Amino acid sequence: MTLFTLAVGNLRAKKARSAGIAFAVALAVMTVVTLSVVSSGLEQAAAAVLTIGKADFTVAQKGVSDIIYSSLDDRQVAAVQESPGVESAVGVLVETERIDAANPLFIEIGIQPGDLSAFGVSVIAGRAYGADAADEVMLGWQAARDLGLHVGDRFRANGTTNTVVGIYSTGISYGDLGAMFPLPAIQAYNRVPGSVTLVFVKVASGYSVVKVQAALESAHPELTTIRTASEFGRADRNIVFLRAAVTGSTILALLIGAIIVGNTMLLSLFERTREFGLLRAIGWSRGRVVTLVVSESLLLAVLGSSLGVALSYLVTFALESLPQLHGVLHASFSEGALLRGLVVGMGMAVLGSLYPAIRAASLTPVKALSHE
């Protein structure tokens, strides 16, 4: 009989105990994977705005709680444009509005018509709005499709009714699900004259993007630059807090799970004292006994982790269906989230079984066989 076969047999002999440990692992893994997936989905949704402009990097106000609250004035936009190595700097005002239940965070972008091309916008139907138009709007093609609107129709936003004069495409889903307004108009709607949320920067040929970023941040310490989604937390503190919460919950789940597994395995040790004594009496080494106990825990961890991931799919689907999160949470089960869950499951098994395994291996055959 192999070690693996013996471990499987021991687990099957104690079905209730084995099921309890596997379920504890499953709950911990489900919690960790779900939090990771939800966190990643919310972060990607928040950072998606950075991909719209097809820029080399984006400039925002440093230290804001939410990147939507970033505010840069005309002077700062001009300073970015004049920085060495900057080919173009497009300032945009980004706002969100609840249009209906299906669009709880509809994105609205204020941008001058002359900057549309540099921003990566192609007008595919109708025309671009006028620079000083007060009641004209362009819709992304996906937004127009979802809302059932066409050129010439009326679109209500910001408490006003606007004529759809064009349909545009950015090639970025997040941008094509929104609307674009003349910059002065949306600034007036939101009572922020002369302010923009972000500046999308393209670097001139022959210049290093990283060096241009560093020089700009050095010259303007009140600003921060973002090039990738992983850097998003530099401007948005909510993302930092969200990542910290996921890390903290992972550690907590690992520790609590290890205690549950350890407690159950320790109770099992007292029940199986004579068994371990017999194994030691027939020549099993201490290392082999430790391996047996840890192997049993690892098998349960694999079973529990698989169940936990399945439960996480169900829980995440339920969360996406909630009215409060519909259209906001777009969960994505990444390799990182699944790996985090696997690490927690295996870590629980190893940490929880290590002490009981060492206790089992330390039993002398005579003492163990005489145990009642």
CORVEN-V968366 format. One record per residue. SS is DSSP state (2 for helix, 1 for strand, 0 for the rest). PHI is phi in radians with two decimals (none if undefined). Layout:
SS|PHI ; SS|PHI
This chain:
0|none ; 0|-1.39 ; 2|-1.07 ; 2|-1.11 ; 2|-1.09 ; 2|-1.14 ; 2|-1.11 ; 2|-1.11 ; 2|-1.10 ; 2|-1.11 ; 2|-1.19 ; 2|-1.22 ; 2|-1.24 ; 0|-2.10 ; 2|-1.09 ; 2|-1.11 ; 2|-1.12 ; 2|-1.11 ; 2|-1.12 ; 2|-1.10 ; 2|-1.14 ; 2|-1.07 ; 2|-1.21 ; 2|-1.10 ; 2|-1.10 ; 2|-1.06 ; 2|-1.12 ; 2|-1.13 ; 2|-1.14 ; 2|-1.02 ; 2|-1.08 ; 2|-1.16 ; 2|-1.14 ; 2|-1.10 ; 2|-1.09 ; 2|-1.12 ; 2|-1.17 ; 2|-1.11 ; 2|-1.05 ; 2|-1.11 ; 2|-1.12 ; 2|-1.17 ; 2|-1.14 ; 2|-1.13 ; 2|-1.12 ; 2|-1.21 ; 2|-1.40 ; 2|-1.06 ; 2|-1.05 ; 2|-1.24 ; 2|-1.51 ; 0|-1.14 ; 0|-1.32 ; 0|0.88 ; 0|-1.67 ; 0|-1.31 ; 1|-2.80 ; 1|-2.10 ; 1|-1.92 ; 1|-2.43 ; 1|-1.23 ; 0|-1.35 ; 0|1.41 ; 1|-1.33 ; 0|-1.25 ; 0|-2.48 ; 2|-1.08 ; 2|-1.13 ; 2|-1.51 ; 0|-1.05 ; 0|-2.49 ; 1|-2.18 ; 1|-1.65 ; 2|-1.05 ; 2|-1.12 ; 2|-1.21 ; 2|-1.10 ; 2|-1.12 ; 2|-1.14 ; 2|-1.13 ; 2|-1.05 ; 0|-1.52 ; 0|-1.16 ; 0|-1.02 ; 0|1.58 ; 1|-1.55 ; 1|-1.45 ; 1|-2.60 ; 1|-2.40 ; 1|-1.83 ; 1|-1.54 ; 1|-2.30 ; 1|-1.81 ; 1|-1.98 ; 1|-2.29 ; 1|-2.20 ; 1|-2.59 ; 0|-1.45 ; 0|-1.50 ; 1|-2.81 ; 0|-1.08 ; 0|-1.42 ; 1|-2.29 ; 0|-1.28 ; 0|-2.28 ; 1|-1.22 ; 1|-1.53 ; 1|-2.18 ; 1|-2.07 ; 1|-1.74 ; 0|-2.66 ; 0|-1.19 ; 2|-1.03 ; 2|-1.22 ; 2|-1.71 ; 0|-1.06 ; 0|-1.12 ; 0|-1.13 ; 0|-1.43 ; 0|1.51 ; 0|-1.74 ; 1|-2.03 ; 1|-1.44 ; 1|-1.80 ; 1|-2.74 ; 1|1.30 ; 0|-2.53 ; 0|-1.37 ; 0|-1.22 ; 0|-1.35 ; 0|-1.07 ; 0|-1.92 ; 0|-1.15 ; 0|-1.80 ; 0|-2.43 ; 1|-2.07 ; 1|-2.57 ; 1|-1.99 ; 1|-1.89 ; 1|-1.10 ; 2|-1.10 ; 2|-1.25 ; 2|-1.15 ; 2|-1.08 ; 2|-1.11 ; 2|-1.17 ; 2|-1.55 ; 0|1.23 ; 0|-1.93 ; 0|-2.36 ; 0|-1.02 ; 0|1.74 ; 0|-1.32 ; 1|-1.82 ; 1|-2.21 ; 1|-1.70 ; 1|-2.77 ; 0|1.00 ; 0|1.32 ; 1|-2.24 ; 1|-1.91 ; 1|-2.13 ; 1|-1.53 ; 1|-1.34 ; 1|-1.73 ; 1|-2.80 ; 1|-2.06 ; 1|-2.15 ; 1|-2.40 ; 0|-1.93 ; 0|1.42 ; 0|-2.03 ; 2|-0.96 ; 2|-1.08 ; 2|-1.29 ; 2|-1.33 ; 0|-1.69 ; 0|-2.10 ; 1|-2.38 ; 1|-2.19 ; 1|-2.18 ; 0|-1.02 ; 2|-1.00 ; 2|-1.06 ; 2|-1.17 ; 2|-1.26 ; 2|-1.14 ; 2|-1.20 ; 2|-0.99 ; 0|-1.76 ; 0|1.01 ; 0|-2.29 ; 0|-1.05 ; 0|1.34 ; 1|-1.95 ; 1|-2.25 ; 0|-1.55 ; 1|-2.42 ; 1|-2.14 ; 1|-1.68 ; 1|-1.94 ; 1|-1.94 ; 1|-1.58 ; 0|-1.15 ; 0|-1.04 ; 0|1.64 ; 0|-1.82 ; 0|-1.45 ; 2|-1.03 ; 2|-1.09 ; 2|-1.21 ; 2|-1.15 ; 2|-1.02 ; 2|-1.08 ; 2|-1.15 ; 2|-1.18 ; 2|-1.17 ; 2|-1.19 ; 2|-1.36 ; 0|-2.33 ; 0|-1.12 ; 0|-1.41 ; 1|-1.96 ; 1|-2.33 ; 1|-2.00 ; 1|-2.29 ; 0|-1.96 ; 0|-2.29 ; 2|-1.07 ; 2|-1.19 ; 2|-1.58 ; 2|-1.02 ; 2|-1.11 ; 2|-1.16 ; 0|-1.85 ; 1|-2.02 ; 2|-1.21 ; 2|-1.04 ; 2|-1.17 ; 2|-1.09 ; 2|-1.12 ; 2|-1.13 ; 2|-1.12 ; 2|-1.12 ; 2|-1.12 ; 2|-1.14 ; 2|-1.10 ; 2|-1.10 ; 2|-1.17 ; 2|-1.13 ; 2|-1.11 ; 2|-1.11 ; 2|-1.10 ; 2|-1.10 ; 2|-1.20 ; 2|-1.11 ; 2|-1.10 ; 2|-1.12 ; 2|-1.14 ; 2|-1.10 ; 2|-1.11 ; 2|-1.08 ; 2|-1.11 ; 2|-1.17 ; 2|-1.18 ; 2|-1.21 ; 2|-1.10 ; 2|-1.13 ; 2|-1.04 ; 2|-1.15 ; 2|-1.24 ; 0|-1.92 ; 2|-1.01 ; 2|-1.14 ; 2|-1.08 ; 2|-1.17 ; 2|-1.08 ; 2|-1.12 ; 2|-1.11 ; 2|-1.19 ; 2|-1.19 ; 0|-1.56 ; 0|1.92 ; 0|-1.20 ; 0|-1.41 ; 2|-1.07 ; 2|-1.07 ; 2|-1.24 ; 2|-1.13 ; 2|-1.05 ; 2|-1.08 ; 2|-1.08 ; 2|-1.13 ; 2|-1.15 ; 2|-1.09 ; 2|-1.07 ; 2|-1.15 ; 2|-1.16 ; 2|-1.09 ; 2|-1.16 ; 2|-1.16 ; 2|-1.11 ; 2|-1.12 ; 2|-1.14 ; 2|-1.13 ; 2|-1.09 ; 2|-1.13 ; 2|-1.10 ; 2|-1.13 ; 2|-1.07 ; 2|-1.12 ; 2|-1.11 ; 2|-1.02 ; 2|-1.15 ; 2|-1.13 ; 2|-1.13 ; 2|-1.06 ; 2|-1.13 ; 2|-1.14 ; 2|-1.09 ; 2|-1.45 ; 0|-1.12 ; 0|-0.97 ; 0|-1.20 ; 0|-1.98 ; 0|-1.12 ; 0|1.44 ; 0|-1.84 ; 0|-1.61 ; 0|-2.17 ; 0|-1.24 ; 0|-2.39 ; 0|-1.43 ; 0|-1.46 ; 2|-1.07 ; 2|-1.10 ; 2|-1.16 ; 2|-1.17 ; 2|-1.14 ; 2|-1.07 ; 2|-1.13 ; 2|-1.13 ; 2|-1.09 ; 2|-1.11 ; 2|-1.07 ; 2|-1.20 ; 2|-1.12 ; 2|-1.02 ; 2|-1.13 ; 2|-1.21 ; 2|-1.13 ; 2|-1.25 ; 2|-1.68 ; 2|-1.12 ; 2|-1.15 ; 2|-1.02 ; 2|-1.15 ; 2|-1.17 ; 2|-1.08 ; 2|-1.13 ; 2|-1.24 ; 2|-1.46 ; 0|-1.19 ; 0|-1.45 ; 2|-0.93 ; 2|-1.11 ; 2|-1.10 ; 2|-1.18 ; 2|-1.24 ; 0|-1.55 ; 0|-1.21 ; 0|-1.74
